[in-house]
Amino acid sequence: MINFLPFALPDIGEDEIAEVVDSLRSGWVTTGPKAKRFEQDFVEFMGGGLEAVAVNSATAGLHLALEAIGVGPGDEVITTTHTFTATAEVIRYMGAHPVFVDVSAESLCIDPDAVVHAITPRTKAIIPVHFAGRAADMSAILAIARQHGLRVVEDAAHALPTTCGGKLLGTLESDVTVFSFYANKTITTGEGGMLVTRDPAIAARARIMRLHGINRDAFDRFTATAPSWYYEIVAPGFKYNLTDIAASLGIHQLRKANAFQRRRAEIAARYDVALADLPIICPPHAEDGDCHSWHLYVIQLGDEARVTRDVFLERMFAQGIGMSVHYIPLHLHPYWRDAYKLTPELFPVSQRVYERTCSLPLYTLMTDADVDRVVVAVKVALA
């Protein structure tokens, strides 16, 4: 029987396990002191001068961000078709409409020129996606936003600790940046995310709305030594808080974020060298001087490849190699396709990439021997 190599595995150590056990023994298993500590640690990791709001998913963070900046019915928000549905569905949560644009062939991130052409009088915001851990062209996106008076919410689900122009994502001039800590992300809390902003009003609104619109912190209410039972609902909020159990993982995962990135970069470099002479297009690197977090290693089959992407995937799985595809573009999914009358011709770059793309395993627990095994399997699958 073939020993299966998974596509992704979380790298969780004894420090995380001990912190979770400590939370269980403390009696604080929902949002409490560990969640606050994780937020504080995250601000320090970013370099200070920001506010961080821990949430139970990046989807929740994106939703809270759009709510906080005032996106509402009839507004338009520009984003890319080449992403997971969460990026767009949060726009619909607000009664607004996503306007989909193509990606750049060089970066596989949102195309700034396409953004410019998609702006209308109803445009309220832009959601760039930092695909696979490489930063989008934020200099161009922010310039466009300034020129047209638009808000910017970065989908940085793949992108800790990615840099752009020498600065960590999360520290740029955007209104909000949202990170994901899902099980396969660069750090994990199992499920979870972090909303980061320089704007105290956005942070305050997000904190209220993440827990039912309550105007007081639940942790403060339940730890007060004097009667403090009274609270008020000031808005119809959501249930988006991060638990202390999840934050216990995040506290220690965050400390390892840079080391994790270095190991993923080593694996990516090993792939780059080993695949260089094959009919494969390796993924784009970061701009000179910047950090790519290498959440994913996304290859494209070249024109010379003698197999289709689907056959290639079947042959890889037959050899016990876990694979994935990032992404089935939103314009191909029935809801987005039909609701917004989308066709492949509107997104030629994304469509072409989709037809030839797949993602190789890339995670810190992979050994060099595991990477070499994947490379051998790739060669067999292409034969």
C-alpha positions as CSV (number, residue, x, y, z in Angstrom):
1,M,0.0,0.0,0.0
2,I,1.3,3.5,-0.9
3,N,2.2,5.7,1.9
4,F,0.1,8.9,1.3
5,L,1.9,12.2,1.6
6,P,-0.8,14.8,2.5
7,F,-1.2,18.2,0.8
8,A,-0.9,20.0,4.1
9,L,-0.3,19.4,7.8
10,P,-0.3,21.8,10.8
11,D,3.0,22.1,12.7
12,I,1.8,22.0,16.4
13,G,4.3,21.5,19.1
14,E,4.4,20.8,22.9
15,D,4.2,24.6,23.7
16,E,0.9,24.9,21.9
17,I,-0.4,21.7,23.6
18,A,0.6,22.9,27.1
19,E,-1.0,26.3,26.5
20,V,-4.3,24.7,25.5
21,V,-4.2,22.4,28.6
22,D,-3.5,25.5,30.7
23,S,-6.6,27.2,29.2
24,L,-8.7,24.1,29.9
25,R,-7.6,24.0,33.5
26,S,-8.1,27.8,34.0
27,G,-11.8,27.6,33.3
28,W,-11.5,30.2,30.5
29,V,-12.3,28.2,27.4
30,T,-14.1,30.9,25.4
31,T,-12.9,34.5,24.7
32,G,-10.7,35.6,27.7
33,P,-7.2,36.5,28.7
34,K,-5.5,34.3,26.1
35,A,-7.4,35.9,23.3
36,K,-6.4,39.3,24.6
37,R,-2.8,38.2,24.9
38,F,-2.8,36.9,21.3
39,E,-4.1,40.2,20.1
40,Q,-1.4,42.1,22.0
41,D,1.3,39.7,20.7
42,F,0.1,40.2,17.2
43,V,0.3,44.0,17.4
44,E,3.9,43.6,18.7
45,F,4.7,41.2,15.8
46,M,3.4,43.9,13.4
47,G,5.7,46.5,15.0
48,G,3.1,48.4,17.1
49,G,1.0,51.4,16.1
50,L,-2.0,49.1,15.2
51,E,-5.0,47.5,16.7
52,A,-5.7,43.8,16.3
53,V,-9.1,42.1,16.7
54,A,-9.1,38.3,17.0
55,V,-12.0,36.5,15.3
56,N,-13.1,33.0,14.6
57,S,-12.2,33.1,10.9
58,A,-10.8,35.3,8.2
59,T,-14.2,35.3,6.6
60,A,-15.6,36.8,9.8
61,G,-12.8,39.4,9.8
62,L,-13.5,40.4,6.2
63,H,-17.2,40.7,7.0
64,L,-16.5,42.9,10.1
65,A,-14.1,45.0,8.0
66,L,-16.7,45.8,5.4
67,E,-19.4,46.5,8.0
68,A,-17.0,48.8,9.9
69,I,-16.1,50.9,6.8
70,G,-19.8,51.3,5.9
71,V,-20.2,49.1,2.9
72,G,-24.0,48.7,2.3
73,P,-26.8,47.8,-0.1
74,G,-26.1,49.1,-3.6
75,D,-22.4,49.6,-3.1
76,E,-19.8,47.9,-5.3
77,V,-16.6,46.3,-4.1
78,I,-13.9,45.3,-6.6
79,T,-12.1,42.0,-6.1
80,T,-10.6,39.2,-8.1
81,T,-12.3,36.2,-9.5
82,H,-9.1,34.1,-8.7
83,T,-9.8,33.5,-5.0
84,F,-11.9,31.5,-2.6
85,T,-15.5,32.3,-2.4
86,A,-15.2,33.9,1.1
87,T,-13.6,37.0,-0.4
88,A,-16.7,37.7,-2.4
89,E,-19.5,36.3,-0.2
90,V,-18.8,38.8,2.5
91,I,-19.6,41.6,0.0
92,R,-23.0,40.0,-0.5
93,Y,-23.5,39.7,3.3
94,M,-23.6,43.5,3.3
95,G,-26.1,43.7,0.4
96,A,-23.4,45.1,-1.8
97,H,-22.2,43.8,-5.2
98,P,-18.8,42.3,-6.0
99,V,-17.3,43.5,-9.2
100,F,-14.8,40.8,-10.4
101,V,-11.6,41.5,-12.3
102,D,-8.8,39.5,-13.7
103,V,-5.4,38.8,-12.2
104,S,-1.9,39.7,-13.5
105,A,-0.2,36.9,-15.3
106,E,3.1,37.9,-13.6
107,S,1.9,37.8,-10.0
108,L,-1.4,35.9,-10.1
109,C,-2.7,38.7,-7.8
110,I,-5.4,41.3,-8.7
111,D,-4.5,43.4,-11.8
112,P,-4.4,47.1,-10.9
113,D,-5.2,48.1,-14.5
114,A,-8.3,46.0,-14.4
115,V,-9.3,47.6,-11.1
116,V,-9.1,51.1,-12.7
117,H,-11.4,50.1,-15.5
118,A,-13.9,48.5,-13.1
119,I,-14.5,51.6,-11.0
120,T,-18.0,53.2,-11.2
121,P,-19.7,55.9,-9.1
122,R,-21.0,53.1,-6.9
123,T,-17.6,51.7,-6.1
124,K,-16.9,51.8,-2.3
125,A,-13.9,49.6,-1.8
126,I,-11.3,47.3,-3.2
127,I,-10.4,43.8,-1.8
128,P,-7.0,42.8,-3.1
129,V,-6.0,39.1,-2.5
130,H,-2.4,38.3,-1.7
131,F,-2.3,35.0,-3.6
132,A,-0.4,32.0,-2.3
133,G,1.7,34.3,0.0
134,R,2.9,36.8,-2.5
135,A,1.9,40.4,-2.1
136,A,-0.3,42.1,-4.6
137,D,0.9,45.4,-6.1
138,M,-0.2,47.4,-3.1
139,S,1.6,50.6,-4.2
140,A,-0.6,50.7,-7.3
141,I,-3.8,49.6,-5.5
142,L,-3.4,52.2,-2.7
143,A,-2.7,54.9,-5.3
144,I,-5.9,54.0,-7.2
145,A,-7.8,54.1,-3.9
146,R,-6.5,57.5,-3.0
147,Q,-7.2,58.9,-6.4
148,H,-10.8,57.7,-6.3
149,G,-11.6,58.0,-2.6
150,L,-12.0,54.2,-2.1
151,R,-11.5,52.1,1.0
152,V,-9.1,49.1,0.9
153,V,-9.5,45.8,2.8
154,E,-6.6,43.4,2.2
155,D,-7.4,39.7,2.1
156,A,-4.1,38.5,3.6
157,A,-5.4,35.0,4.4
158,H,-2.3,33.5,2.7
159,A,0.2,36.2,3.7
160,L,1.8,36.1,7.1
161,P,4.6,37.2,7.2
162,T,4.6,38.6,3.7
163,T,6.1,42.0,3.0
164,C,5.4,44.6,0.4
165,G,7.8,47.4,-0.2
166,G,9.8,46.2,2.8
167,K,6.8,46.5,5.1
168,L,4.8,43.7,6.6
169,L,1.3,43.3,5.2
170,G,-0.9,44.7,7.9
171,T,1.2,47.8,8.3
172,L,0.4,49.5,5.0
173,E,-2.0,52.4,4.4
174,S,-5.0,50.1,3.8
175,D,-8.1,50.5,6.0
176,V,-8.0,46.9,7.2
177,T,-5.9,43.8,6.7
178,V,-7.3,40.3,7.5
179,F,-5.3,37.2,8.2
180,S,-6.4,33.6,8.4
181,F,-5.3,30.9,10.9
182,Y,-7.2,28.0,9.3
183,A,-5.5,24.6,9.7
184,N,-3.5,24.8,6.5
185,K,-2.4,28.4,6.8
186,T,1.1,29.7,7.6
187,I,0.2,29.7,11.3
188,T,-2.9,28.0,12.7
189,T,-5.4,28.3,15.6
190,G,-7.5,25.5,14.0
191,E,-10.1,28.0,12.9
192,G,-9.4,31.7,13.4
193,G,-8.3,35.0,12.0
194,M,-7.1,38.5,12.9
195,L,-8.4,41.9,11.7
196,V,-5.7,44.5,11.8
197,T,-6.2,48.3,11.4
198,R,-4.6,51.6,12.3
199,D,-8.1,53.2,12.7
200,P,-9.3,53.0,16.3
201,A,-12.9,53.5,15.2
202,I,-12.8,50.5,12.9
203,A,-11.3,48.4,15.7
204,A,-13.9,49.5,18.2
205,R,-16.7,48.8,15.8
206,A,-15.3,45.3,14.9
207,R,-15.0,44.5,18.6
208,I,-18.6,45.4,19.2
209,M,-19.9,43.6,16.2
210,R,-17.9,40.4,16.7
211,L,-20.0,39.6,19.8
212,H,-23.7,40.3,19.2
213,G,-23.3,44.1,19.2
214,I,-22.7,44.2,22.9
215,N,-21.2,47.5,24.1
216,R,-19.0,45.9,26.8
217,D,-16.3,43.3,26.7
218,A,-17.6,39.9,27.9
219,F,-14.3,39.1,29.5
220,D,-14.4,42.3,31.6
221,R,-18.0,41.7,32.6
222,F,-17.2,38.2,33.9
223,T,-14.0,39.0,35.6
224,A,-15.1,42.2,37.4
225,T,-15.0,42.0,41.2
226,A,-17.9,44.4,41.6
227,P,-21.4,43.9,40.1
228,S,-21.1,44.5,36.3
229,W,-23.9,42.6,34.9
230,Y,-25.4,45.4,32.9
231,Y,-24.7,45.7,29.1
232,E,-26.5,47.1,26.1
233,I,-27.0,45.9,22.5
234,V,-26.1,48.8,20.3
235,A,-26.2,47.0,16.9
236,P,-27.4,43.7,15.4
237,G,-24.0,42.0,15.7
238,F,-22.5,38.6,14.9
239,K,-20.9,35.7,16.8
240,Y,-17.4,36.0,15.6
241,N,-15.2,35.9,18.7
242,L,-12.1,33.7,19.0
243,T,-11.9,31.3,21.9
244,D,-9.0,31.1,24.4
245,I,-8.4,27.5,23.4
246,A,-7.8,28.7,19.8
247,A,-5.8,31.7,21.0
248,S,-3.6,29.3,23.0
249,L,-2.4,27.8,19.8
250,G,-2.0,31.2,18.1
251,I,0.3,32.6,20.9
252,H,2.9,30.0,20.2
253,Q,2.3,29.7,16.5
254,L,3.0,33.4,16.1
255,R,6.4,33.1,17.8
256,K,7.3,30.5,15.2
257,A,5.9,32.4,12.2
258,N,9.3,33.6,10.9
259,A,10.9,30.2,11.3
260,F,8.0,28.5,9.6
261,Q,8.4,31.0,6.7
262,R,12.1,30.2,6.4
263,R,11.4,26.4,6.2
264,R,8.6,26.9,3.6
265,A,11.0,29.1,1.5
266,E,13.6,26.4,1.7
267,I,11.1,23.9,0.3
268,A,10.0,26.3,-2.4
269,A,13.6,26.8,-3.4
270,R,14.2,23.1,-3.6
271,Y,11.1,22.7,-5.8
272,D,12.4,25.6,-8.0
273,V,15.7,23.9,-8.7
274,A,14.3,20.4,-9.2
275,L,11.5,21.4,-11.5
276,A,13.4,23.9,-13.6
277,D,14.0,21.7,-16.6
278,L,10.4,20.3,-16.7
279,P,7.5,21.6,-18.8
280,I,6.2,23.5,-15.7
281,I,5.8,27.2,-14.9
282,C,7.0,27.6,-11.3
283,P,5.2,30.2,-9.1
284,P,6.1,33.9,-9.1
285,H,8.5,35.0,-6.4
286,A,8.2,38.2,-4.3
287,E,9.6,41.4,-5.6
288,D,13.3,42.0,-4.8
289,G,13.8,42.6,-1.1
290,D,10.4,41.4,-0.1
291,C,9.3,38.3,1.7
292,H,7.0,35.7,0.2
293,S,5.3,33.6,2.9
294,W,5.0,30.6,0.6
295,H,1.6,29.5,1.8
296,L,1.2,27.6,-1.5
297,Y,3.5,26.3,-4.2
298,V,1.3,26.7,-7.3
299,I,2.6,25.3,-10.5
300,Q,1.3,25.6,-14.0
301,L,1.7,23.0,-16.7
302,G,3.6,24.5,-19.7
303,D,2.5,24.3,-23.3
304,E,5.0,21.5,-23.8
305,A,3.4,19.2,-21.2
306,R,1.9,16.1,-22.7
307,V,-0.8,15.6,-20.1
308,T,-3.7,17.8,-19.1
309,R,-4.0,19.2,-15.6
310,D,-6.7,16.7,-14.6
311,V,-4.7,13.7,-15.8
312,F,-1.6,15.1,-14.0
313,L,-3.6,15.3,-10.7
314,E,-4.9,11.8,-11.1
315,R,-1.4,10.5,-11.7
316,M,-0.1,12.4,-8.6
317,F,-2.8,11.0,-6.4
318,A,-2.1,7.5,-7.7
319,Q,1.4,7.9,-6.4
320,G,0.2,8.9,-3.0
321,I,0.8,12.6,-3.3
322,G,-1.8,15.0,-1.9
323,M,-2.6,17.8,-4.3
324,S,-5.0,20.7,-4.6
325,V,-6.1,23.4,-7.1
326,H,-6.0,27.1,-6.3
327,Y,-8.5,28.1,-7.4
328,I,-11.5,27.1,-9.3
329,P,-12.2,30.8,-10.2
330,L,-15.4,32.3,-9.0
331,H,-16.6,33.0,-12.5
332,L,-16.9,29.2,-13.0
333,H,-19.1,28.6,-9.9
334,P,-22.8,28.5,-10.5
335,Y,-23.9,31.2,-8.0
336,W,-21.4,33.8,-9.1
337,R,-21.5,32.8,-12.8
338,D,-25.3,33.1,-13.0
339,A,-25.9,36.0,-10.6
340,Y,-23.4,38.2,-12.2
341,K,-23.4,36.8,-15.8
342,L,-19.8,35.9,-15.7
343,T,-18.0,34.1,-18.5
344,P,-14.4,32.8,-18.9
345,E,-13.8,35.3,-21.7
346,L,-14.1,38.1,-19.2
347,F,-11.1,36.7,-17.2
348,P,-8.6,35.3,-19.7
349,V,-5.6,35.1,-17.4
350,S,-7.5,33.5,-14.5
351,Q,-9.2,31.0,-16.8
352,R,-5.9,30.0,-18.5
353,V,-4.1,29.6,-15.2
354,Y,-7.0,27.6,-13.8
355,E,-6.9,25.2,-16.7
356,R,-3.3,24.3,-16.2
357,T,-2.7,24.9,-12.5
358,C,-2.3,22.8,-9.3
359,S,-0.6,23.1,-6.0
360,L,2.1,20.8,-4.7
361,P,2.4,19.9,-1.0
362,L,4.2,22.6,1.0
363,Y,4.3,22.6,4.8
364,T,7.0,22.8,7.5
365,L,6.8,19.2,8.6
366,M,7.9,18.0,5.1
367,T,11.4,16.6,5.0
368,D,13.8,17.0,2.1
369,A,13.1,13.4,1.3
370,D,9.4,14.2,1.1
371,V,10.1,17.1,-1.3
372,D,12.3,14.8,-3.4
373,R,9.5,12.2,-3.5
374,V,7.1,14.8,-4.8
375,V,9.5,15.8,-7.5
376,V,9.9,12.2,-8.6
377,A,6.2,11.8,-8.7
378,V,5.9,15.0,-10.8
379,K,8.3,13.6,-13.4
380,V,6.4,10.3,-13.5
381,A,3.1,12.1,-13.9
382,L,4.4,14.2,-16.8
383,A,5.9,11.3,-18.7
